[in-house]
Amino acid sequence: MSLSQTLFEEIRVLMQFSPDSLQEGIKVHHDAAPELVQAAQSLYDKGLIDRHDGGYLTDRGLEALQHARALTGLLSSAD
């Protein structure tokens, strides 16, 4: 399985959230890059965030963020 550009953008949006608190959300503005707007919509459609333009992570979104951060840490430490 290769990492599509769409999946990359979704991870990019996820990584903007704080892993320390479900009380910190983000906002993807309507005039942001189209790929980021679409990524936020996709994360919302998948139930990972609670608003189509960001908002807050759901429990499932927090789990996805934790996995994304773990993978990023593993790959970064491999240098």
N, C-alpha and C positions, 0 to 999 in steps of 0.2 A: 504494500500500500504506500503510495507516495503522498507527500504532503501537498495538497492543492493550495492554490492561492487563497481560495475562500476559507479553507480551514486555517491557514496561516493568519488571515485577518481576524478570524474569530478568536484565536489564541491571543493575538495582539490586543484585542479589546478586553478579553478576560484578564490579562496581565495588568490592566490599568486599575483593577480593584485591589483594595487592601485585603490581605489575607488575615488581618488581625481583628477585623470588626465587620459584622454584617450591617452596622449602622452607617458605614461610609459608602455612598453610591457614586456613580459617575453620570455624566450627561454627554451624549453624542449629539452635537448640534446638527440641525438640518442642513447646514452649509458645510459640514465636514466632508472629507473625501468620500465619494460615493461608496467605495469599498468598505469603509468603516461604518457608514450608515447601514449598509446591507448586512455586515457582520453582526451589528447590534440587533437588527431585526431577526436574523437567523438564530442568535442566542436566545432571544425572546421566544421564538417559535419552538425552540427545543426545551424551553422551561428552565433555562439557566439564569436568566435575569427576569425581573418583574415588570419591565417596561420596554417597549420597542426601541426606545432611544437611550437605554442605559438603566437608570434606576439602581436597584439593589440586587445583589446576588440572591438566588434562592438557595436552599440547602444543597440541591444538586449542583448549582453553579459554584458554590463554595468548594464542594468536592472536586469539581473539574479544575478550579483554580489551584487547589492544593496539588493535584497531579501535574498540572502544567508547570508549576514552580519547582516541583521535585525533579521533573525531567530537565528543565532548564539548569537547575543546580548540578545535576549529574553530568550534563554535557559541558557545562562551563568548567567543572573541576577536572575534566578529562584533558585539558590543555597542557 
